[in-house]
Amino acid sequence: MVIEKQAIGDDCAHKVEILCPNCDRDIDPQELAANKCNDCGHDLSDPKQNVEIHATSVPAFAITF
């Protein structure tokens, strides 16, 4: 399961990927609700998460000529 958020008007976004800690397979919402990986049968009470954060900097002060 991948959760993405892009803030409107801001220059940052993040993406959270939820994986099975045993087989590293992507978990869907039904598996997460059942708390069990359909692929390997491992318990998903503490799933593995990969987080990506994208941000750009904006200068606080700039002079243009």
Residue, then its C-alpha position, 0 to 999 in steps of 0.5 A: m500500500v502506498i500513501e502519497k500526499q502533495a500539499i497544494g501550494d507548498d513545495c514538499a510531498h511525502k510518500v509512505e510505502i507499507l511492506c511486510p517485514n518478512c517478505d518485503r511485499d507491498i501490503d494492500p489495505q485488506e491485508l493490513a486490516a486482517n493483520k496478516c500477509n497473504d503471501c507469507g502468512h506473517d503477522l503485520s502488527d508492526p509492518k515495515q515502512n519506507v518513507e520518501i520526503h521531497a522538498t525544495s528550498v525557496p530563498a528567503f530573500a532575493i534581489t533581481f536586477 
